[in-house]
Structure formats: structure tokens, C-alpha cells
Amino acid sequence: MTADHYVLPKLANIPADVIAICDYERLAKEYMPHGIYEYITGGAGDEITLNGNRRAFDAIAMNMRVLRKFTQGSTAMTLNGEAFASPLLVAPLAYQALLHPEGELATVAGVNAVNMGMLTSTLSSVPLEDISAQQQTPKWFQLYLQPNAEHTLDLLRRAEQANYTAIVVTVDAPVSGLRNRQQRAGFSLPAGVVAANLRDYPQAKTQALAQGQSVLLNGLMADAPSWQDIQWLCEHTELPVWIKGISHPQDALLATQSGCAGIVVSNHGGRTLDGLAPSITVLPSVRKAVGDALPILLDSGIRRGTDIFKALALGANGVLIGRPVLNGLAVAGALGVAHSLTLLQQEFELAMALAGCQSLDDIQADCIH
């Protein structure tokens, strides 16, 4: 891949007027070709869900409590018995070499600098082993179940041997969503950007279909994972298995019955089924369905520290950060990743301070209305 693929050279210093995530969104368009920008920024269909994610956060009002003592302020939390300094984790993000020549390794450098957890994607452009070797913070592996069970099992064993501490199975994208924006832009992966973890696995052969059968409904979906596959996965590893892409309370219950250690409430950032309810809207019903014991993370639409506060008030234990990380990576590499995450962390701490919450346990349902 040539250097001009990245359009402008990455910034070595953060401009004084870059003070919020929206500033990185404004700049990012200059640091990637049009097709890549549309791929990163766009959602599915008419982007109803993509835009709804933001509107839903904005519609939630916060309550302020005053004159409370702060003696042991902290944003620390524990998931699966593992300590995290912050409830912010970097979401699994595919093909990061689209945005930086070092790909996920640049993101890892930024994550290390701010001591936050990160999920490595099955579709990373750098092998999962290389990412793990560089990461110094809690590291989880996001898994797409493969059509061939042996390939899934091999990915699982590789993640275990590379010292990942949890497996997060994405289940809300058995097929790709209708990505009209990237279609109009003519996006395709540039030469040299590949799913490095899948390089050695031959692609599954397409099954022959009878005349009149749907390629999608009778072909691709016939090979899609099921709840039995989640149970099988849980039985084949001692690592905690999370399930990502839950947006219905009944599916949350099935996840617990299948042996999952946690849930990620997500609509894939509005990139799969357009018209889904915003993740933050369905979070309370999912929390009610599974009770207090099962940990929940939330993603899709977070752009401010107050969004993180609202997610925790509605029942999440933590959040995943997606596009803000990619925009930071595109603009300023590892520095941009670290700065973007720092902005969100600082805004979240400010929200806690002004709402009278010195720890995550203090953030309860009565903090919002």
C-alpha cells in the first residue's frame, strides 16, 4: 500500500481547536479517501438507526446532586474478575490499516498510553498474535464464527495461546447490512488490506441451490450461526464468552441460558439492520430481563462523556467506543487514539463530578430522567 492511500500525513501534534470528538469527525474526512470515509462513517440503508443512536442519547436528561463528599473518587471496574481502570473499552474495529500504515498496532499504542481495554477484531489487518504481543492493557478477542467449525476452533485456540482473556462473539451480522453510502462511493478494500487472521483459512464453498431458491435466505443464511453454536463455543473454552449484538430481551435470556458470561447491547453502530431501535433505548429492557448479576456493555452512538454516564445509569457496566477511535487513528495515529479516548474519559469524569457520583456504583437510574 502506498503512502498516498492515507491522503494527508498524520498529525504529530493535536491542534488547539480539537477539543471534542466532533472535532475529530470534522477533520477525519481530510485524512482518508472518499470511499474509505463513506465506509467508516456510513450506516445501513437510510441511516435511520445510525442517526437514531445519537438522537436517543440527546433526549435523555440528567439529574444533578450537589454538596456530596468526594473522598475516594474512581472510575475503576471489574469484569470477569479482571480489573479495568475505566468503563471505556475500544470496540472491535475491522481493517484498521485502511486508516494508518501500522493498523491496529498504532491503536494499541494509543490504548496503552491511556490504560484502557481493547477488543481485537477477527477482521483485524494485523494478526491477533502481533496485537496481543504489543498490548499492555486488558485484551479481549472478538470472534466471528466461521462456516467451518475447525476454523472457528483454531481462531479460539490462537486467542487463548496469545493470552486474550475473554471471547466476544458478534452475532448481529450474519450477512452484511445494506451499506448504500459505501456502494455509491464504490468502496472496496485496497490492495494490501486483508483480514490477516483469516488468511490461512480457505473460503467455504457456496452450496448449489435449487432453481428459485434465494441466495441469501437459502444460501448464506443456511450457514449462519445458531444458539447451538454459542453453546458449543462455551463448551470448548475456559475463557468467559460474551455475546455482542443483543437488542432484544428474549435474546438476552437465551444468551444467559447458553452459558455466556456477559452481553454487549449493540446495533452494530447502525451498520446492519436499518430501523433497529437505538441501543441506549433497548438497554433498560435487556437489563431487566437478565437481572443485576450479568455484566452488560453498550455501544453504538457514544460521542460524549455524558453518553457514557447515561449508559451506566440505564444499566450498563461499561461501553465500547468505535468510530471516535477510528477518526482519531486517521487524523493523528496513536496520538489521536489516545487523545480521543482521553477526551471521553475526562468528559465522563466531569459528568460524574457534577452529578455527585464519586464511583461507578453511585451512577444509578435516578441520575437521569
Disulfide bonds with the S-S distance in Angstrom:
none
